[in-house]
Amino acid sequence: MDAATRLLVLANRTADSTELLQQLLARHARGPIAVTMLAPAVWEVQDPHGGTESAWRRLRAAKRALQADGIEVSCVIGDPDPMTAFEREWQRGHYDEIIISTLPRYLSRWLHIDLPHRIRKAADVPVTHVIASPEPVNTG
């Protein structure tokens, strides 16, 4: 059996998005993967835990969905600064590929700071950028 390809996935608000999960399932179809999902925990007004509770909720939802399809998943909450979170996790582990999941340009702070490009320059592995749809607005 082939060794699993180790993927580092950076995502927060899009961690459980359809687009990211589909990307990971498609990657899994090409060969076994072991995924580390890293969510830089940013402060959110509605979260009294400084962003970690909503980040954990999204990570757990993604983990459940991926494990149901036989994908090995671990989850990590990182520094609120996404580049710092990436650098710390990158130094801790060995990864073969990176996937960065963001909101569309008009909503994404990560794209505003050019995170995908910065990570491509810092890492010597393939980097894939996934753009997820914004969460639907609950009007009810």
C-alpha positions as CSV (number, residue, x, y, z in Angstrom):
1,M,0.0,0.0,0.0
2,D,1.3,3.5,-0.9
3,A,2.1,5.9,1.9
4,A,-0.4,8.7,2.3
5,T,0.5,12.1,0.9
6,R,0.5,14.6,3.8
7,L,-1.6,17.6,3.0
8,L,-1.6,20.8,5.1
9,V,-4.9,22.7,4.6
10,L,-5.2,26.3,5.7
11,A,-8.9,27.3,6.1
12,N,-11.0,29.0,8.7
13,R,-14.4,30.3,7.6
14,T,-14.2,27.9,4.6
15,A,-13.0,24.8,6.4
16,D,-16.2,23.0,6.0
17,S,-17.1,24.5,2.6
18,T,-18.4,22.3,-0.2
19,E,-15.6,23.5,-2.5
20,L,-12.8,22.6,-0.1
21,L,-14.4,19.2,0.8
22,Q,-14.8,18.4,-3.0
23,Q,-11.2,19.3,-3.6
24,L,-10.0,17.0,-0.9
25,L,-12.2,14.2,-2.0
26,A,-10.9,14.6,-5.6
27,R,-7.3,14.6,-4.3
28,H,-8.1,11.5,-2.2
29,A,-9.4,9.7,-5.3
30,R,-5.9,10.0,-6.9
31,G,-4.2,8.4,-3.9
32,P,-4.3,8.1,-0.1
33,I,-4.0,11.4,1.9
34,A,-3.5,12.4,5.5
35,V,-4.8,15.9,6.1
36,T,-3.9,18.4,8.8
37,M,-6.5,21.1,8.8
38,L,-5.1,24.4,10.2
39,A,-7.4,27.2,11.2
40,P,-5.9,30.5,12.2
41,A,-8.3,31.5,14.9
42,V,-9.3,35.1,14.3
43,W,-11.4,37.0,16.7
44,E,-15.1,37.1,15.8
45,V,-17.6,39.4,17.4
46,Q,-20.2,36.7,18.0
47,D,-17.6,34.3,19.6
48,P,-16.7,35.1,23.2
49,H,-13.9,32.5,22.9
50,G,-11.8,34.7,20.6
51,G,-12.7,32.8,17.4
52,T,-11.7,29.4,18.6
53,E,-15.2,28.0,19.1
54,S,-16.5,28.7,15.6
55,A,-13.2,27.6,14.1
56,W,-13.4,24.3,16.0
57,R,-17.0,23.8,15.0
58,R,-16.1,24.2,11.3
59,L,-13.0,21.9,11.7
60,R,-15.0,19.2,13.4
61,A,-17.7,19.3,10.6
62,A,-15.0,19.0,7.9
63,K,-13.2,16.2,9.8
64,R,-16.5,14.2,10.2
65,A,-17.2,14.6,6.5
66,L,-13.7,13.6,5.4
67,Q,-13.4,10.7,7.8
68,A,-16.7,9.3,6.5
69,D,-14.9,8.9,3.1
70,G,-11.9,7.2,4.7
71,I,-9.6,10.2,4.9
72,E,-7.2,10.5,7.9
73,V,-7.7,14.0,9.4
74,S,-6.2,16.0,12.3
75,C,-7.2,19.5,13.2
76,V,-5.1,22.4,14.6
77,I,-6.0,25.9,15.7
78,G,-3.2,28.3,14.9
79,D,-2.1,31.9,15.5
80,P,-4.7,34.5,14.4
81,D,-2.2,35.7,11.7
82,P,-2.5,33.2,8.9
83,M,1.1,33.5,7.8
84,T,2.4,33.0,11.3
85,A,0.0,30.0,11.8
86,F,1.4,28.5,8.6
87,E,5.0,29.1,9.4
88,R,4.7,27.5,12.9
89,E,2.8,24.4,11.5
90,W,5.2,24.2,8.6
91,Q,8.2,24.0,10.9
92,R,6.5,21.3,13.1
93,G,5.5,18.9,10.4
94,H,6.5,17.5,7.0
95,Y,4.0,18.1,4.3
96,D,3.9,17.1,0.6
97,E,1.2,19.5,-0.5
98,I,-0.7,22.6,0.7
99,I,-4.2,23.6,0.1
100,I,-5.4,27.1,1.0
101,S,-9.1,27.8,1.1
102,T,-10.4,31.3,1.0
103,L,-13.5,33.3,0.4
104,P,-13.9,35.2,-2.9
105,R,-11.6,38.2,-3.4
106,Y,-14.2,40.8,-2.4
107,L,-14.6,39.1,1.1
108,S,-11.2,37.6,1.7
109,R,-8.7,39.2,4.0
110,W,-6.3,36.4,3.1
111,L,-6.3,37.4,-0.6
112,H,-6.0,41.0,0.4
113,I,-2.6,40.1,2.1
114,D,-1.7,37.8,-0.9
115,L,-1.5,34.7,1.4
116,P,-1.5,32.1,-1.4
117,H,1.4,33.8,-3.2
118,R,3.3,34.3,0.1
119,I,2.9,30.6,1.0
120,R,4.0,29.5,-2.5
121,K,7.2,31.5,-2.1
122,A,7.8,30.0,1.4
123,A,7.1,26.4,0.6
124,D,8.8,24.0,-1.8
125,V,5.7,21.9,-2.4
126,P,2.7,22.2,-4.6
127,V,0.2,24.8,-3.4
128,T,-3.5,24.7,-4.5
129,H,-5.8,27.6,-3.9
130,V,-9.5,26.9,-3.5
131,I,-12.1,29.7,-3.5
132,A,-15.2,28.8,-1.5
133,S,-18.6,30.4,-1.8
134,P,-19.6,32.7,1.1
135,E,-21.8,31.3,3.8
136,P,-25.4,31.8,3.0
137,V,-27.0,34.6,4.9
138,N,-29.7,33.3,7.4
139,T,-32.7,35.6,6.9
140,G,-35.2,33.5,8.9
